[in-house]
Amino acid sequence: MTVRPGKTALAIDAIINQRDSGIKCIYVAIGQKASTISNVVRKLEEHGALANTIVVVATASESAALQYLAPYAGCAMGEYFRDRGGRCADHLR
């Protein structure tokens, strides 16, 4: 059996690898446990990638409406940077 990285690990690695590129990264966490999100934020901070990252969170304990709106909020933030000539990458999880 081969070990495959999860979606979260793949997104975090992509954000970490772009930390020096000037690209703003937006990580949208939907329906995850607060402890999982805390681990993600800590890993980004340890690797110096949090300075260029916006983290949008709607945990599993949040209302369905908030979880529904979270990806739209993340995309709107990406569009803000795009419209001002910046570069941005959205990572939805």
Contacts in CASP RR format, 6 or more apart in sequence:
PFRMAT RR
TARGET T0000
AUTHOR 0000-0000-0000
METHOD contacts of the structure
MODEL  1
MTVRPGKTALAIDAIINQRDSGIKCIYVAIGQKASTISNVVRKLEEHGAL
ANTIVVVATASESAALQYLAPYAGCAMGEYFRDRGGRCADHLR
5 13 0 8 1.000
7 93 0 8 1.000
8 32 0 8 1.000
8 36 0 8 1.000
8 40 0 8 1.000
8 93 0 8 1.000
11 27 0 8 1.000
11 91 0 8 1.000
11 93 0 8 1.000
12 27 0 8 1.000
12 40 0 8 1.000
12 43 0 8 1.000
12 44 0 8 1.000
14 25 0 8 1.000
14 89 0 8 1.000
14 91 0 8 1.000
15 25 0 8 1.000
15 27 0 8 1.000
15 44 0 8 1.000
15 49 0 8 1.000
15 53 0 8 1.000
15 89 0 8 1.000
15 91 0 8 1.000
16 43 0 8 1.000
16 44 0 8 1.000
16 47 0 8 1.000
16 48 0 8 1.000
16 49 0 8 1.000
18 25 0 8 1.000
18 49 0 8 1.000
18 52 0 8 1.000
18 89 0 8 1.000
19 47 0 8 1.000
19 48 0 8 1.000
19 49 0 8 1.000
19 51 0 8 1.000
19 52 0 8 1.000
21 87 0 8 1.000
22 52 0 8 1.000
22 87 0 8 1.000
23 52 0 8 1.000
23 87 0 8 1.000
23 88 0 8 1.000
23 89 0 8 1.000
24 52 0 8 1.000
24 53 0 8 1.000
24 54 0 8 1.000
24 78 0 8 1.000
24 81 0 8 1.000
24 86 0 8 1.000
24 87 0 8 1.000
24 88 0 8 1.000
24 89 0 8 1.000
25 49 0 8 1.000
25 52 0 8 1.000
25 53 0 8 1.000
25 54 0 8 1.000
25 88 0 8 1.000
25 89 0 8 1.000
25 90 0 8 1.000
25 91 0 8 1.000
26 53 0 8 1.000
26 54 0 8 1.000
26 55 0 8 1.000
26 56 0 8 1.000
26 74 0 8 1.000
26 77 0 8 1.000
26 78 0 8 1.000
26 88 0 8 1.000
26 89 0 8 1.000
26 90 0 8 1.000
26 91 0 8 1.000
27 40 0 8 1.000
27 44 0 8 1.000
27 53 0 8 1.000
27 54 0 8 1.000
27 55 0 8 1.000
27 56 0 8 1.000
27 91 0 8 1.000
27 93 0 8 1.000
28 56 0 8 1.000
28 70 0 8 1.000
28 71 0 8 1.000
28 73 0 8 1.000
28 74 0 8 1.000
28 90 0 8 1.000
28 91 0 8 1.000
28 92 0 8 1.000
28 93 0 8 1.000
29 36 0 8 1.000
29 37 0 8 1.000
29 40 0 8 1.000
29 55 0 8 1.000
29 56 0 8 1.000
29 57 0 8 1.000
29 58 0 8 1.000
29 59 0 8 1.000
29 70 0 8 1.000
29 93 0 8 1.000
30 58 0 8 1.000
30 67 0 8 1.000
30 70 0 8 1.000
30 71 0 8 1.000
30 92 0 8 1.000
30 93 0 8 1.000
31 58 0 8 1.000
31 59 0 8 1.000
31 60 0 8 1.000
31 62 0 8 1.000
31 67 0 8 1.000
32 57 0 8 1.000
32 59 0 8 1.000
32 60 0 8 1.000
32 93 0 8 1.000
33 59 0 8 1.000
33 60 0 8 1.000
34 59 0 8 1.000
34 61 0 8 1.000
37 55 0 8 1.000
37 57 0 8 1.000
37 59 0 8 1.000
40 55 0 8 1.000
41 50 0 8 1.000
41 55 0 8 1.000
44 50 0 8 1.000
44 53 0 8 1.000
44 55 0 8 1.000
54 74 0 8 1.000
54 77 0 8 1.000
56 70 0 8 1.000
56 73 0 8 1.000
56 74 0 8 1.000
56 77 0 8 1.000
57 70 0 8 1.000
58 66 0 8 1.000
58 67 0 8 1.000
58 69 0 8 1.000
58 70 0 8 1.000
71 92 0 8 1.000
74 90 0 8 1.000
74 92 0 8 1.000
75 90 0 8 1.000
77 88 0 8 1.000
78 88 0 8 1.000
78 90 0 8 1.000
81 87 0 8 1.000
81 88 0 8 1.000
82 88 0 8 1.000
END
